[in-house]
Amino acid sequence: MRRLPVSVLLVGLSSLSFAQYAGSVPPPAAQKVGFESINQKDGREFLGYLAGPETQGRGTGQPGFQKAAEYVAGKLKGWGIKPLGDNGTYFQNMPFYRSRIDPGSVNVELAGKKASVGSDIALSGATEAFSVEGKAVVLRTGGAALAEPAVLKDAIVIIVGTQSRDLMRQFAGNRPKLILNLRKTVAAGEWSPTRTAPTAGARANIRGSITEAGVKKLASSVKKDISLATPAATVSEATELGDIKISGKGMFEEVGVPNVVGILEGSDPTLKAETVGIGAHLDHLGVTGGVVYPGADDDASGSTAVLQIAKAFSTNPVKPKRSIIFMWFCGEERGLLGSAYYSDNPKMPHDKMIAEIQMDMVGRDSDGVQNGDPNRVDKADENRDTIRLVGTKKISNEIDDIIQRLNQHTKFKFKYDAEDVYTRSDHYNFAKVGIPIAFFFDGFHPDYHQPTDTADKINYEKIANAAKLGYLTAAELADRSGPLKRNTTGN
């Protein structure tokens, strides 16, 4: 896509704020105010914070996620959306744990002498005191298998170069006690979040990284000169440095990681007991290995769209008959954990939820190979106004029919080639209990799950239009006379 000069963008911002794609028609009168409240200016503000420096990639169990959750809760409170979390809050806290190894406790001894590697080594995977002993082996590899892999047995291996399947098989067969990967920088003392509580006395699964300076210090302490250049692909060689002992102290703590949940009560005295759910996952990969993964598209874009839908419902003077539940989930990137927790502990009965709409990645133009399939290759400039509908024909074709009809107000070009991601976002935990779903998804691009998934690459017009279509769909579902007709096949 051609980038407009900043001056042109600023001049045209007001006209772009309310634009739909070419050929769209005005929204129904009853939803007009809410529909027109959805704009690119808000989208830039919401996503700018959620994918910005304050939230540090919103990693589940990391401080940045809590900041994002508090931001969303603050918006809901300001719009008059009622809390639906624990104890009158917007937060449904999921039990969660995190562990780390205190970098000040790490002690390294090589050939019986203390090695001063200090901040050049970073370890994780222990929740209590630990000690690992073996022979130190520096493995320089271009990916080839070792001629004598027994050198890896019970060793502490420092890997310099490229791992391969052949090497991984040799690791599996010889079971090194610890693998340290060579890194330019290391992040000592980083928290590792986990869904399950550690078991006292359980075997630690220590893993870690070491800098080039750290390896050189170890080699120098035993008077060995080791090259740290990656060798050719046909070369793998192992050099023993001597007996090594690495010890330290791990710790863990329980933290409550929240789903953010709010409700707009329906206007009909009877139907307000029924609900329409609208969700996105608030988390991303956070800070991993000292690197921030902003997750602008995945899924600050979906979280932004749900915020815009919540604002639209609160702004619109005509309120829906059924209640609307707004949900931002934690732990999606760790296995749909937050939505699974909500599904197991619903704040409103599942049998009263007539549908769930999911917004997960709605801010980019799909580009490149799609989900690893070389037969599906997209070009960004051909996908400016496209979006995938996933799962809309699984449980009830009616939800797809509704979205198709309402698309006259936004004019997306729909794609249906992403059913292979049906189980990979939070809607799936609602589909599993028989709730009809619609999953809005923009497709994959080269920045997926990379530190380069940043706010400057977002298509804010697409987010706004996804929010508008989601808003109209939820409004119609909330006002219909009865539940959606189910397909004869299951979910």
JOFENJO-V46201 format. One record per run of one state. SS is the DSSP state (alpha for helix, beta for strand, coil for the rest). FROM is the first residue (numbers start at 0). LEN is the number of residues. If there is no record, write none. Layout:
# JOFENJO-V46201
SS:FROM:LEN ; SS:FROM:LEN
This chain:
# JOFENJO-V46201
coil:0:5 ; alpha:5:12 ; coil:17:11 ; alpha:28:9 ; coil:37:2 ; alpha:39:11 ; coil:50:8 ; beta:58:1 ; coil:59:3 ; alpha:62:17 ; coil:79:2 ; beta:81:2 ; coil:83:2 ; alpha:85:3 ; coil:88:2 ; beta:90:11 ; coil:101:1 ; alpha:102:3 ; coil:105:1 ; beta:106:4 ; coil:110:2 ; beta:112:2 ; coil:114:3 ; alpha:117:3 ; beta:120:4 ; coil:124:4 ; beta:128:13 ; coil:141:7 ; alpha:148:4 ; coil:152:3 ; beta:155:6 ; coil:161:3 ; alpha:164:10 ; coil:174:3 ; beta:177:6 ; coil:183:8 ; beta:191:3 ; coil:194:12 ; beta:206:5 ; alpha:211:10 ; coil:221:14 ; beta:235:29 ; coil:264:6 ; alpha:270:3 ; coil:273:1 ; beta:274:7 ; coil:281:2 ; beta:283:1 ; coil:284:1 ; beta:285:3 ; coil:288:2 ; beta:290:3 ; coil:293:2 ; alpha:295:20 ; coil:315:7 ; beta:322:7 ; coil:329:2 ; alpha:331:3 ; coil:334:2 ; alpha:336:8 ; coil:344:5 ; alpha:349:3 ; beta:352:7 ; coil:359:8 ; beta:367:3 ; coil:370:2 ; beta:372:6 ; coil:378:1 ; alpha:379:3 ; coil:382:3 ; beta:385:5 ; coil:390:6 ; alpha:396:13 ; coil:409:3 ; beta:412:3 ; coil:415:3 ; alpha:418:3 ; coil:421:6 ; alpha:427:4 ; coil:431:5 ; beta:436:5 ; coil:441:13 ; alpha:454:3 ; coil:457:2 ; alpha:459:20 ; coil:479:12
